[in-house]
Structure formats: structure tokens, C-alpha cells
Amino acid sequence: MKKPFSSKLLIFPALFLFGIGTLLGVKLESALSEQDTIEQLRKLEDAFLIINKRYVEGVEAGQMAENAILGMLEDLDPHSSYISAEEIAEIQESYQGSFGGIGITFEVPNDTAQVITTIEGGPSEAAGLRAGDRIIAVNDSAAIGLRDRGIQKRLKGPIGTEVDVTVKRYGVPNPLTFTIVRDRIPLYSVDGVHMVDEQTGYIRVTRFAQTTYEEFREALYQLKAQGMQRLILDLRNNPGGIMQDAVEMVDELVPGNPVIVRTKGRTIPEQTLRAQEVGAFESQPVIVLVNSYSASASEIVAGALQDHDRALIVGQRTFGKGLVQNQFPLPDGSLLQMTTARYYTPSGRLIQTPYEDGNLESYYEGKFADYQESVFHVAAYKESIPDSLKYETTHGRTVFGGGGILPDYIIPPDTMMAPALQYTFGGGLDPVFRTWFASREAAFREAWTESPDAFSDTYAVSGAEWEAFWEVAQTEHDVTLTSDADAVNLANGVLARADVQDHRETIEIYIKAMLARQLFGTNAAIPLYNQIQPVFQQALALWEEAESLAGYYQPGNSNNLGRSGY
């Protein structure tokens, strides 16, 4: 489709650039030092005035300028954006005490918003939204085609009001509609802290906010007091956030003062951030879990720990969002949110996924591609990856670039499971659970609310509850159990009865985990989910390699972070 005025600038270009020059603390002449740049500016100004004066119909100058800005940004990266003065006013209003949200982060890869993660303790998590859901309607109005601000505008509103969000979920035949009550969104970012066994601690970090480092540090000391000798740090579905908190987190885990991350841009000085303090967990084994929804600050953490051989990275290749963005106000109160630099790991790997082809759909969808092998070491890739994408860690291991952080051990996503488990872990049974639980909630709360430990230790789905669950699935949610294995169709909710029975134990634990989340919160549910979660379970078998990396940092070992340039 033709895009009007797609190579343009702004309202009255000369005045605008004068304003930008002032805002950036430079003179217009120095900003436009190349003769060709000045000529192109004049060309834009002439075109703007000619269209404004001569076009057969009247044009609205402000709209024409905004179209010009949007067109210009389309040729940059997927994350640079323009925010109008009206949108900024709405954003400021939404932060007032009487306004709330639904508690999600999302991206708009093509024409449909995709949930990246739900915020722990927020209304969307409680309602049942999950990462990967695509928002197709809000309050019965189609949401397809809306950009970031349009989605935000519809989702935010006065605290206590309801909003209906309709999503398309992979593996679920029909759209799902959730009624969500807007609320203040909690700011906690560490939502899972527990001991897996007598020596293994687990911390899940859902995003990087102003309090993340302090929450993480408190969790470290809490687990150390319980005897933790090795750590699983779970960054799956973490979309990132404040870089400084990510840097401080790494600082707790590495000795000395190695590089944690570098930023490089065309017009701003290169910045190198190093570890500064003595950390609380500098030499013990660490495994970091990541997936294709781990982005930005999460990738800074994973990349630094991998480059310094400080942790074993396990899961799927991360999202690959490594752009430093700054906001530049414009004279009418709008602003440009523009990329000014890129993030690089200590070994020199660019975190950002390439986007030069300009295909946004490919840029996003490529991140969530399935792996074909069941479980394999990254060494399987070495022969096929070009030398230009090979980098060396502090102690000589090979790691790989190309966008995002490629784990040391790659474990495929849920799509490699048996169909019944694909459907379960893909969220297909979540709406069934909500219907099933609704008629039993009072009894469950009366029996268990005061006994979270007893629930975890002793509750099991009974035979009657199992039968009732599948009765609800078939009569109220169009799930079909068939005896014909060839008829299985996850998109239409058709499951093989034998497959469901074969994996009954796993599905029952999944139901128990959902019950724990409803009764006691996410922190009670995570240990149960992890009992059946493939990435977590396979990570538990990799401690020998994690311990070998930790060996570099044992007291008395001089072969650690002294390498020049790191």
C-alpha cells in the first residue's frame, strides 16, 4: 500500500531542525555539516510548501508532518517511534492515581499485538492471559491494525473498571475472551524464590525495574541463609527494562571488575560498564534459563555471564533486542523515541537481531521458530556458523553471535512434546481450568487457604476431579477426546484420549500448579510447574558443566577475569 509522504521530516522543517539543534546543545550548522544534508533539507522544505500551497485539495499541515515523521522512522529500526503530543498527554494521565492497567508487556510485530509477558500479581495474570497471546479485540472493537499507543489507550482506564480482551492463542481453536479488572500494576520483579533441594536455590526475575537489583540481592541472601550452594536464575519471558539493575545483578555474580556491557553509537561516546563491588555469589555454580521472550536487560545478564564463563545458559535463543533509546522532545510537545546506540556483550557480540531487510513480521516471527532436534549442545552448530559470528569467552570457549544470546545448551520449546502436553503447556486447558475451578473455589479455599505447605505436600487431583475436569473441557470448551490418534488436531481442540491418559500424571500436576496460583499466588505455583517443566528439569542434569565453569572462580585459582579487554 502506498504510504503518503514517506521520506519526510516535520512541521516547517527549518524551524523544527533549529529546535532540535537547540535541544541537543548544538548549532544547526554543525548538525547539518554535510552539504548534501543541507540540500536534502531544502528539498523537504520545498516539497512541504509546494504540497501545502498547490495540492488540489487543502491539506492539514500537522497531519502531513506527522505522516512524514512516521515514514522516516519506518526506514530505521523496529523500536524507534514517534509519540504525538496527544498520546503523551494520555500517557501522563494514565499514570495518575485513579488510572490503572491490565498488567502486560506486549509488542506489535505486524498488525496484531502479541503479549510478551504478564506481570506477576497483575490482573491479566489472574485472569489467565499468557505470553504469546495475540490481542484481536478490546471491548468488542477490533484491535488488529492498532499500534502500541492505540492498544495502550484501549487497555488503560480508571482503576476498578472492566475491560474485555479477546485473544487468539496457539493450539486453541476459538478466540478466548477475558474480562479483566483494571488495577494499579505491582512493581515487584522477583516473583519466585525457593529452594529446589538442600543445595539448589531458584530465583525468577520477570523484568528489570528500579527495585529489581534490591529484590534480587535480598533473594540471594535469603537462599544463602537456607543453605544454597548453587543457583538457577530464571529469566524466561523477561522483556528487560532498566539496564543499571541488570548490571548490578551481574556484579553480584562475578568477581573483580570485568566488563559487563558496552554501548556503541554513531554520535555518542562509547560507554563501558564494569563490575564494581564484591558480590554475594561470585564463585558458586550458576545456571541461567532463557527463552525467545527474554529480551534487552535479560540479554545483558545472560551475555555477560556467558562471556565470562560464569554461568551455563540453558533454553532457547533470546529475543535479540539490544538498542539504547533516548527521547527527544519536539516543539509541539510530541517526542521522538529514537535508537542512539547498541548493546554489545563483553566478547563483542551485538545483542540486537538484524533487521536490515525491513520485514517486521520476519523480524518478530523468526525469534519464535521451533528447534527441530530434541536436546542438543550448541557445539552441533559450530561447523555451520560462519567464523564472523564466532567469539571467544574469557577462558577460551566459543560463543556465537547473530542476534540474541544462543544458549550453551539448547532445549526446544513445548512444540516438541507429545500433542496432549503441547496443548496443556500451550495454555489450551487454562480456560477449562477456570470454569472447573469456579464451581469449586469455595470448597478449595475452605480446605487449603491456610495450609500452602500442606497443599503442596499432600494434595493430588482425585479421580472424580479428573473426570469432572474433562467433562467441563468437552461440554463447555469444545475439547474433543478421540480414540483415533490420526484425528488429533490441536488447533481445533481434538486430543487423543490415550495420549491424555499416558500423560495424566503431568497434566494433574499442571492442574495442581494452577490451583496453587489461585489459592496462594505465583510463588507457590512455580515449584509445582517446575516439576514438569522440560527446560527446568533438563537444566537440573547440567550441574556438572556449571560446576566446571565455577571452577575458574574458586579461591586460589588465578585463571579468572584478568584478561585484557574484558
Secondary structure, DSSP 8 states (H G I E B T S, - for coil): ---TTTT---SSHHHHHHHHHHHTTS-HHHHT-SHHHHHHHHHHHHHHHHHHHHSSS---HHHHHHHHHHHHHTTS-TT-EEE-HHHHHHHHHHTSTTEEB--EEEE-SSSSEEEEEE-TTSHHHHHT--TT-EEEEETTEE-TT--HHHHHHHH-EETT-EEEEEEE-TT-SS-EEEEEE-B------EEEEEESSSSEEEEEE--B-TTHHHHHHHHHHHHHHTT--EEEEE-TT---B-HHHHHHHHHHHS-S--EEEEEE-SSS--EEEE--S--SSSSS-EEEEE-TT--THHHHHHHHHHHTT-SEEEES------EEEEEEE-TTS-EEEEEEEEEE-TT--B-S---TT--HHHHHHGGG---SSSSEEGGGGTTTS-GGGEEE-TTS-EEE-SSS---SEE---GGGS-HHHHHHHTTTTHHHHHHHHHTTHHHHHHHHTT-HHHHHHH----HHHHHHHHHHHHHHS--EEES-GGG-BGGGTEEEHHHHHHTHHHHHHHHHHHHHHHHH-HHHHHHHHHHH-HHHHHHGGGHHHHHHHHGGGSTT---SS--TT-
